[in-house]
Amino acid sequence: MQSLKMNSPMLVDVAEAEALIPVDGATPIRVFATQAIRDGFDDLCLRQAINTRRAPGVQNVVLNPDAHAGYGAPVGCVVVSPDHIYPGPVGVDIKCSMSLLQLDLPEEALRERPLRRALINAICERTPTGAGRGSRHAKKGRYITNDVGRLVATEGATPEVCEALGIPVVWTARCEDSSHAGHDGTADSLRERFARLAASLPADRVFGKLRQLGSYGGGNHFGECNVVRVEDEMRDVADAFGLRDGNVSFLSHCGSRGFGYMLADAQFRSLQEFFRTWSIPFPGGDRELVYAPLGTRRANEYLDDMAMGGNFAIVNHLLINALVLEAFQEVLPGTTGRLVYYISHNFARREVIGNREVYVHRKGATRAYPAGHFSLKDTPFHETGHPILLPGNPRDGSVVMVAQDGAERSCFSVNHGAGRALSRTAAIKSLDQDTIDAELDEHDILSNRRRYPRDEAPAAYKDFGEVVRTVKTAGLAKTVARLRACFVLKDSDRSLRGQA
């Protein structure tokens, strides 16, 4: 990606890790980034942010330090609207998410490479990677019946679904949300929407996508085994989260797979055709910034489809974690584990911001509620704030954070990771394969890949240390623990156009 040009929108400094982008006739866009991060913003990303801010019904836009150009709205942005829903600021991988499984194994248990290789093989036998790959490609995975698939899409992680798939029901209490209802707050609207969908498409297409449950897919999705390192001053918070210093954990990144993509792509096409038919101008001339006013049929249909994609993503993560734990137990009998948290970063939900009910769209951004936030009442995290799972890269590790009161300035959101510094094409052309593989070997990190994907190499992403420093300096969140990689599962497939 190109760096900022002289004719790019002007960033006005506010603080060391904060700036504004003035927008004529509207409140400015708030940008959370240190100078080093700001210097790396590409011109298209900033122009997309301005187009989004000027779009009908948009009340507020925030850019996080991982922001980079996407389709329509930038990846790494927050878009707030009280009366419109925007598919672009959600993206094509509906409810792409992170989850963290804490195991009771000390790091010494994974010191030997042959044992780690056995774990990689055991996990891959249960959770395949790659576009189109699902339960039928995993000899030790779960077979998803049509009835279970329908329940997943329309009800989410209910006890019935969890029991059918071998997911510990108790894990649902450790989820940002365990299910989504339709536009009217009921599951009935989702059942009706699903019935119309199933009737309009070949059954193999709909239920075939649902049988991708329990798989990672491609692009920037991954599974990663880590060792937890708790920050000394955050031990009480780590205890509340269920983190165990010096023990093994497993971090997962994936979303709604082909099912969510099918729903999102159809929505984009339908809305774009509607705009063309009625000569409605695309915001900023960008056809990816289509929208629907809340309360209209098209808005209701999008909200229903987004909810079904979200339900799939929730169950997909929970099933992956159950299968990963099963793989560890096969290789290391007696291993136990518990879910630390599940949290999404490609979704729009109704929230209260500034005493007003609005839709907060987070595209490549993740929720960040601090201790005492009213939305955390009756959850395990009301006294601490909920866990924030931020992936970096295998070389530099990842972090678990917790929001601070300053997160109110970012609409209670932070970045979802490091963010791309190079496009996939540029990374493949410019990065040296031998250097990538040697670097991972030097850090004693194994992979399921014979050669690590160049477009997913650490050098393809922003400086994760500087990204985390931005979040801390801006007063948005604090680091609770660091995660050091032991092995990583990836696929070189470039599905979802890098939108996850």
C-alpha positions as CSV (number, residue, x, y, z in Angstrom):
1,M,0.0,0.0,0.0
2,Q,1.2,3.5,-0.8
3,S,2.0,5.9,2.0
4,L,0.1,9.2,2.5
5,K,0.6,11.7,-0.3
6,M,0.8,15.5,0.0
7,N,-2.7,16.0,-1.4
8,S,-4.2,13.5,1.1
9,P,-6.7,14.7,3.7
10,M,-5.0,16.6,6.4
11,L,-4.5,14.9,9.8
12,V,-4.7,17.4,12.6
13,D,-2.7,16.4,15.7
14,V,-4.6,16.3,19.0
15,A,-2.3,14.3,21.2
16,E,0.6,11.8,20.8
17,A,-1.7,9.0,19.8
18,E,-4.7,10.9,18.5
19,A,-5.6,13.1,15.5
20,L,-8.6,14.4,13.7
21,I,-9.6,14.5,10.0
22,P,-11.8,17.6,9.4
23,V,-14.9,16.9,7.3
24,D,-16.8,19.9,5.9
25,G,-20.2,20.2,7.5
26,A,-19.7,17.3,9.9
27,T,-18.0,16.4,13.1
28,P,-14.4,15.4,12.4
29,I,-13.2,11.8,12.1
30,R,-11.3,10.8,15.3
31,V,-8.0,8.9,14.5
32,F,-6.1,6.9,17.1
33,A,-2.6,6.5,15.9
34,T,0.9,7.6,16.9
35,Q,2.9,9.6,14.3
36,A,4.7,6.4,13.1
37,I,1.3,4.8,12.4
38,R,-0.1,7.9,10.8
39,D,2.8,8.1,8.4
40,G,1.9,4.7,7.1
41,F,-1.8,5.4,6.4
42,D,-2.5,4.9,2.7
43,D,-4.3,7.7,0.9
44,L,-7.2,5.5,-0.1
45,C,-7.9,4.5,3.5
46,L,-8.3,8.2,4.5
47,R,-10.5,9.0,1.5
48,Q,-12.7,6.0,2.3
49,A,-13.1,7.3,5.8
50,I,-14.2,10.7,4.6
51,N,-16.7,9.2,2.1
52,T,-18.1,7.1,4.9
53,R,-18.4,10.1,7.2
54,R,-20.3,12.0,4.6
55,A,-22.7,9.2,3.8
56,P,-26.4,9.6,4.8
57,G,-27.2,8.9,8.4
58,V,-23.6,8.5,9.6
59,Q,-23.1,10.3,12.9
60,N,-19.6,9.4,13.7
61,V,-16.5,7.6,12.3
62,V,-13.4,6.5,14.2
63,L,-10.2,5.1,12.7
64,N,-8.0,2.8,14.7
65,P,-4.3,2.2,14.3
66,D,-4.8,-0.9,12.2
67,A,-6.8,1.0,9.6
68,H,-6.2,0.3,6.0
69,A,-8.1,0.5,2.7
70,G,-11.0,-2.0,2.4
71,Y,-14.1,-2.2,0.3
72,G,-16.2,0.9,0.8
73,A,-15.3,1.7,4.4
74,P,-11.7,1.1,5.7
75,V,-10.8,-2.0,7.6
76,G,-10.2,-0.9,11.1
77,C,-13.0,1.7,11.4
78,V,-16.1,2.3,13.6
79,V,-19.2,3.8,12.0
80,V,-22.1,5.0,14.1
81,S,-25.6,5.7,12.7
82,P,-28.9,6.1,14.6
83,D,-31.1,5.4,11.5
84,H,-29.2,3.6,8.8
85,I,-27.6,0.2,8.4
86,Y,-24.5,-0.2,6.2
87,P,-23.2,-3.5,4.9
88,G,-19.8,-2.1,3.9
89,P,-18.7,-1.2,7.5
90,V,-19.5,-4.8,8.4
91,G,-17.8,-6.5,5.4
92,V,-18.2,-9.8,3.6
93,D,-17.0,-12.0,6.5
94,I,-19.9,-11.3,8.8
95,K,-18.9,-11.4,12.5
96,C,-15.3,-12.4,11.9
97,S,-14.1,-13.0,15.5
98,M,-11.4,-14.0,18.0
99,S,-11.5,-16.6,20.7
100,L,-9.0,-17.8,23.3
101,L,-8.9,-21.2,25.0
102,Q,-6.9,-21.5,28.2
103,L,-5.4,-25.0,28.7
104,D,-4.0,-26.4,32.0
105,L,-0.7,-27.4,30.4
106,P,2.6,-25.7,31.5
107,E,4.7,-24.4,28.6
108,E,7.3,-27.2,29.3
109,A,4.8,-29.7,28.1
110,L,5.2,-28.4,24.5
111,R,9.0,-28.0,24.4
112,E,9.6,-30.9,22.1
113,R,9.0,-30.3,18.5
114,P,7.7,-33.8,17.6
115,L,5.0,-33.4,20.2
116,R,4.0,-30.0,18.7
117,R,3.9,-31.6,15.3
118,A,1.6,-34.3,16.6
119,L,-0.7,-31.7,18.0
120,I,-0.7,-29.8,14.6
121,N,-1.7,-33.1,12.9
122,A,-4.4,-33.9,15.5
123,I,-6.0,-30.4,15.1
124,C,-5.9,-30.5,11.3
125,E,-7.6,-33.8,11.4
126,R,-10.5,-32.0,13.1
127,T,-10.4,-28.4,11.9
128,P,-9.5,-28.0,8.2
129,T,-8.2,-24.8,6.6
130,G,-8.9,-23.4,3.1
131,A,-11.9,-22.1,1.2
132,G,-14.8,-24.6,0.8
133,R,-13.4,-27.0,3.3
134,G,-15.6,-28.2,6.1
135,S,-16.6,-31.2,8.2
136,R,-16.5,-33.6,5.2
137,H,-12.8,-32.9,4.8
138,A,-12.0,-33.6,8.5
139,K,-11.9,-37.3,9.3
140,K,-12.2,-36.6,13.0
141,G,-14.5,-33.5,12.8
142,R,-18.2,-33.2,13.4
143,Y,-20.8,-34.0,10.7
144,I,-23.3,-31.2,10.5
145,T,-26.8,-32.4,9.7
146,N,-29.3,-30.2,7.9
147,D,-31.4,-29.9,11.1
148,V,-28.5,-28.8,13.2
149,G,-27.3,-26.4,10.5
150,R,-30.7,-24.8,10.4
151,L,-30.7,-24.4,14.2
152,V,-27.2,-22.9,14.2
153,A,-28.2,-20.2,11.7
154,T,-31.5,-19.3,13.3
155,E,-30.8,-19.7,17.0
156,G,-27.0,-19.6,17.6
157,A,-25.3,-21.4,20.5
158,T,-28.3,-22.7,22.3
159,P,-28.0,-25.6,24.7
160,E,-29.5,-27.9,22.1
161,V,-26.9,-26.9,19.5
162,C,-24.0,-27.1,21.9
163,E,-25.1,-30.6,23.0
164,A,-25.5,-31.8,19.4
165,L,-22.0,-30.7,18.5
166,G,-20.2,-31.6,21.8
167,I,-19.6,-28.0,22.9
168,P,-19.5,-27.3,26.7
169,V,-22.7,-25.3,27.3
170,V,-20.9,-23.3,30.1
171,W,-18.6,-21.7,27.4
172,T,-21.6,-19.6,26.2
173,A,-21.3,-17.5,29.3
174,R,-17.8,-16.5,28.1
175,C,-19.0,-15.1,24.8
176,E,-19.5,-11.5,23.8
177,D,-22.9,-12.9,22.7
178,S,-24.0,-16.4,22.2
179,S,-26.9,-15.8,19.8
180,H,-28.6,-13.2,17.6
181,A,-32.2,-12.6,16.9
182,G,-33.8,-11.1,13.8
183,H,-34.7,-7.5,13.1
184,D,-37.8,-7.7,15.3
185,G,-35.9,-9.3,18.2
186,T,-37.2,-12.8,17.6
187,A,-35.9,-16.0,16.2
188,D,-39.1,-16.4,14.2
189,S,-38.0,-13.8,11.7
190,L,-34.8,-15.7,11.2
191,R,-36.6,-19.0,10.7
192,E,-38.8,-17.3,8.1
193,R,-35.8,-15.7,6.4
194,F,-33.9,-19.0,6.4
195,A,-36.9,-20.8,4.9
196,R,-37.0,-18.3,2.0
197,L,-33.3,-18.6,1.5
198,A,-33.4,-22.4,1.5
199,A,-36.3,-22.4,-1.0
200,S,-34.6,-20.0,-3.4
201,L,-31.3,-21.7,-3.6
202,P,-30.1,-25.3,-4.3
203,A,-30.1,-27.2,-0.9
204,D,-26.5,-28.3,-1.4
205,R,-25.5,-24.6,-1.7
206,V,-27.1,-23.5,1.6
207,F,-26.5,-26.7,3.7
208,G,-23.1,-27.3,2.1
209,K,-22.0,-23.9,3.5
210,L,-23.4,-24.7,6.9
211,R,-21.3,-27.9,6.9
212,Q,-18.2,-25.7,7.0
213,L,-18.8,-25.3,10.7
214,G,-15.6,-26.2,12.6
215,S,-13.2,-24.9,10.0
216,Y,-10.9,-21.9,9.7
217,G,-11.0,-21.0,6.0
218,G,-8.2,-19.0,4.4
219,G,-7.0,-15.4,4.1
220,N,-5.9,-14.0,7.5
221,H,-7.7,-16.7,9.5
222,F,-5.6,-18.8,11.8
223,G,-5.3,-21.0,14.8
224,E,-2.3,-20.4,17.1
225,C,-0.9,-22.2,20.1
226,N,0.6,-19.8,22.6
227,V,2.2,-19.4,26.0
228,V,0.6,-16.9,28.3
229,R,2.7,-14.2,30.0
230,V,0.7,-12.2,32.5
231,E,1.7,-8.6,33.3
232,D,2.7,-8.3,36.9
233,E,0.4,-5.4,37.7
234,M,-2.6,-7.1,36.0
235,R,-2.6,-10.4,37.8
236,D,-6.0,-9.8,39.5
237,V,-7.6,-9.0,36.1
238,A,-5.9,-12.0,34.6
239,D,-7.3,-14.2,37.3
240,A,-10.8,-12.9,36.6
241,F,-10.3,-13.6,32.9
242,G,-9.2,-17.2,33.7
243,L,-5.7,-16.6,32.3
244,R,-2.8,-18.8,33.7
245,D,0.7,-17.4,33.6
246,G,3.2,-19.7,32.0
247,N,0.5,-22.1,30.6
248,V,-0.5,-23.0,27.1
249,S,-3.4,-21.3,25.4
250,F,-4.9,-21.5,21.9
251,L,-6.0,-18.4,19.9
252,S,-8.4,-18.6,17.0
253,H,-9.3,-16.1,14.3
254,C,-12.1,-16.9,11.8
255,G,-15.7,-15.9,10.9
256,S,-18.8,-17.0,9.2
257,R,-17.0,-18.8,6.3
258,G,-18.8,-19.4,3.0
259,F,-22.2,-19.1,4.7
260,G,-21.6,-15.5,5.8
261,Y,-20.0,-14.6,2.6
262,M,-23.0,-15.9,0.6
263,L,-25.4,-13.8,2.7
264,A,-23.2,-10.6,2.5
265,D,-22.5,-10.9,-1.2
266,A,-26.2,-11.3,-2.0
267,Q,-27.0,-8.3,0.1
268,F,-24.4,-6.1,-1.6
269,R,-25.7,-7.2,-5.1
270,S,-29.3,-6.6,-4.1
271,L,-28.7,-3.1,-2.7
272,Q,-26.5,-2.1,-5.5
273,E,-29.1,-3.0,-8.1
274,F,-31.7,-1.1,-6.0
275,F,-29.5,2.0,-6.0
276,R,-29.0,1.7,-9.8
277,T,-32.7,1.1,-10.6
278,W,-33.8,4.2,-8.6
279,S,-30.7,6.4,-9.6
280,I,-29.7,6.7,-5.9
281,P,-26.1,8.1,-5.7
282,F,-23.5,5.9,-4.1
283,P,-21.8,7.8,-1.2
284,G,-18.5,9.1,-2.6
285,G,-19.3,7.3,-5.8
286,D,-18.4,4.0,-4.1
287,R,-20.9,1.1,-4.8
288,E,-19.6,-0.7,-1.7
289,L,-21.1,2.0,0.5
290,V,-24.8,1.1,-0.1
291,Y,-27.1,1.4,2.8
292,A,-30.7,1.0,3.9
293,P,-32.8,3.2,6.3
294,L,-33.8,1.3,9.4
295,G,-37.4,0.1,9.4
296,T,-37.4,-0.6,5.7
297,R,-37.8,-4.0,4.2
298,R,-34.3,-4.0,2.8
299,A,-32.8,-3.0,6.2
300,N,-34.8,-5.8,7.9
301,E,-33.6,-8.3,5.4
302,Y,-30.0,-7.3,5.9
303,L,-30.3,-7.4,9.7
304,D,-31.8,-10.9,9.5
305,D,-29.0,-12.1,7.2
306,M,-26.3,-10.5,9.4
307,A,-27.8,-12.2,12.4
308,M,-27.7,-15.6,10.8
309,G,-24.1,-15.1,9.7
310,G,-23.3,-14.0,13.2
311,N,-25.0,-17.1,14.7
312,F,-22.9,-19.3,12.4
313,A,-19.7,-17.5,13.4
314,I,-20.4,-17.9,17.2
315,V,-21.0,-21.6,16.9
316,N,-18.0,-22.0,14.5
317,H,-15.7,-20.6,17.1
318,L,-17.1,-22.7,19.9
319,L,-16.9,-25.9,17.8
320,I,-13.3,-25.1,16.8
321,N,-12.4,-24.7,20.4
322,A,-14.1,-28.0,21.4
323,L,-12.2,-29.8,18.6
324,V,-8.9,-28.2,19.5
325,L,-9.3,-29.3,23.1
326,E,-10.2,-32.8,21.9
327,A,-7.0,-32.9,19.8
328,F,-4.9,-31.9,22.8
329,Q,-6.6,-34.6,24.9
330,E,-5.8,-37.2,22.2
331,V,-2.0,-36.3,22.2
332,L,-1.8,-35.3,25.9
333,P,-4.5,-37.3,27.8
334,G,-6.0,-35.6,30.8
335,T,-5.7,-32.1,29.4
336,T,-8.5,-29.7,30.4
337,G,-9.4,-26.3,29.1
338,R,-11.8,-23.4,29.4
339,L,-12.9,-20.6,27.1
340,V,-11.5,-17.3,28.2
341,Y,-13.6,-15.2,25.8
342,Y,-15.1,-15.0,22.3
343,I,-15.3,-11.5,20.7
344,S,-16.1,-10.3,17.2
345,H,-14.9,-7.5,15.0
346,N,-17.1,-7.4,11.8
347,F,-20.6,-6.7,13.0
348,A,-23.2,-4.0,13.6
349,R,-25.2,-3.9,16.8
350,R,-27.6,-1.6,18.6
351,E,-25.9,0.1,21.5
352,V,-26.2,3.3,23.6
353,I,-23.6,6.0,22.8
354,G,-24.0,9.3,24.4
355,N,-27.4,8.5,25.9
356,R,-28.7,7.7,22.4
357,E,-29.5,4.3,20.8
358,V,-27.5,3.8,17.6
359,Y,-26.1,1.1,15.4
360,V,-22.4,0.8,16.0
361,H,-20.7,-0.9,12.9
362,R,-17.3,-2.3,13.7
363,K,-15.3,-3.3,10.7
364,G,-12.0,-4.7,11.7
365,A,-12.7,-3.1,15.1
366,T,-13.6,-4.8,18.4
367,R,-15.8,-3.9,21.3
368,A,-14.1,-2.4,24.3
369,Y,-16.3,-2.0,27.4
370,P,-14.4,-1.0,30.6
371,A,-15.1,-2.0,34.2
372,G,-18.6,-0.9,35.4
373,H,-20.1,-0.5,31.9
374,F,-23.8,-1.1,32.2
375,S,-23.7,-3.6,29.3
376,L,-21.5,-5.9,31.3
377,K,-24.0,-6.2,34.2
378,D,-24.7,-9.9,35.0
379,T,-21.6,-11.0,33.1
380,P,-18.3,-12.3,34.7
381,F,-16.6,-9.1,33.6
382,H,-18.6,-6.2,35.2
383,E,-15.9,-5.5,37.8
384,T,-12.9,-5.7,35.4
385,G,-14.1,-5.0,31.8
386,H,-14.2,-7.8,29.3
387,P,-11.1,-9.4,27.6
388,I,-10.0,-7.8,24.4
389,L,-8.2,-10.3,22.1
390,L,-5.7,-8.6,19.8
391,P,-3.7,-10.8,17.4
392,G,-0.3,-9.5,16.2
393,N,1.7,-12.0,14.3
394,P,3.6,-15.2,15.2
395,R,6.9,-13.5,15.5
396,D,5.8,-10.6,17.7
397,G,3.0,-12.4,19.6
398,S,-0.4,-11.2,20.5
399,V,-2.0,-9.5,23.5
400,V,-5.0,-9.7,25.8
401,M,-6.1,-6.3,26.9
402,V,-8.8,-4.7,28.9
403,A,-10.6,-1.4,28.2
404,Q,-10.0,1.8,30.1
405,D,-12.5,4.7,30.6
406,G,-10.9,6.5,27.7
407,A,-12.5,4.0,25.3
408,E,-15.6,6.1,25.5
409,R,-13.8,8.5,23.0
410,S,-13.5,5.7,20.5
411,C,-17.2,4.6,20.8
412,F,-16.0,1.9,23.1
413,S,-13.9,0.2,20.4
414,V,-10.3,-0.6,19.7
415,N,-8.4,-2.2,16.7
416,H,-8.8,-5.8,15.9
417,G,-5.1,-6.5,15.3
418,A,-2.1,-5.1,13.6
419,G,-3.6,-4.2,10.2
420,R,-1.9,-4.7,6.9
421,A,1.1,-2.7,5.8
422,L,1.4,-4.4,2.4
423,S,-1.3,-5.6,0.1
424,R,-1.3,-9.3,-0.5
425,T,0.0,-8.7,-4.0
426,A,2.8,-6.5,-2.8
427,A,3.7,-8.9,0.0
428,I,4.0,-11.8,-2.4
429,K,6.1,-9.8,-4.9
430,S,8.4,-8.2,-2.3
431,L,8.9,-10.6,0.6
432,D,11.5,-13.3,0.5
433,Q,10.2,-16.8,1.3
434,D,13.4,-18.1,2.7
435,T,13.7,-15.2,5.1
436,I,10.1,-15.6,6.3
437,D,10.6,-19.3,7.0
438,A,14.0,-18.8,8.6
439,E,12.6,-16.1,10.9
440,L,9.8,-18.4,12.2
441,D,12.3,-21.2,12.7
442,E,14.6,-18.9,14.6
443,H,11.7,-18.1,17.0
444,D,11.0,-21.9,17.3
445,I,7.5,-21.5,15.7
446,L,6.1,-24.5,13.8
447,S,3.4,-24.4,11.2
448,N,1.1,-26.8,9.3
449,R,2.5,-25.2,6.1
450,R,5.7,-26.4,4.4
451,R,6.2,-22.8,3.4
452,Y,4.5,-20.0,5.4
453,P,2.2,-17.8,3.2
454,R,4.1,-14.7,2.1
455,D,1.0,-12.6,2.1
456,E,0.5,-13.5,5.7
457,A,4.1,-13.0,6.8
458,P,4.8,-10.7,9.8
459,A,6.4,-8.1,7.5
460,A,3.1,-7.8,5.6
461,Y,1.6,-6.2,8.8
462,K,2.1,-3.0,10.7
463,D,4.5,-2.8,13.6
464,F,2.5,-4.5,16.3
465,G,4.4,-3.0,19.2
466,E,3.6,0.5,17.9
467,V,0.0,-0.4,17.4
468,V,-0.3,-1.6,21.0
469,R,1.6,1.5,22.2
470,T,-1.0,3.6,20.4
471,V,-3.9,1.9,22.3
472,K,-2.1,2.4,25.6
473,T,-1.0,5.9,25.0
474,A,-4.5,7.0,23.9
475,G,-5.9,5.6,27.2
476,L,-8.2,3.1,25.4
477,A,-6.9,-0.1,27.0
478,K,-4.2,-1.8,29.0
479,T,-2.3,-5.0,28.4
480,V,-3.3,-7.9,30.7
481,A,-1.1,-10.6,29.1
482,R,1.1,-11.3,26.2
483,L,0.8,-14.5,24.1
484,R,4.0,-16.1,22.6
485,A,3.5,-18.4,19.7
486,C,4.5,-22.1,19.7
487,F,2.9,-23.1,16.5
488,V,0.4,-21.7,14.0
489,L,-2.2,-23.1,11.5
490,K,-2.6,-21.2,8.3
491,D,-3.8,-21.6,4.7
492,S,-2.6,-19.8,1.6
493,D,-6.1,-19.4,0.2
494,R,-7.0,-15.8,-0.5
495,S,-10.8,-16.1,-0.1
496,L,-13.0,-13.3,1.3
497,R,-10.7,-10.8,-0.5
498,G,-8.7,-10.2,2.7
499,Q,-11.8,-8.7,4.4
500,A,-11.7,-10.8,7.6
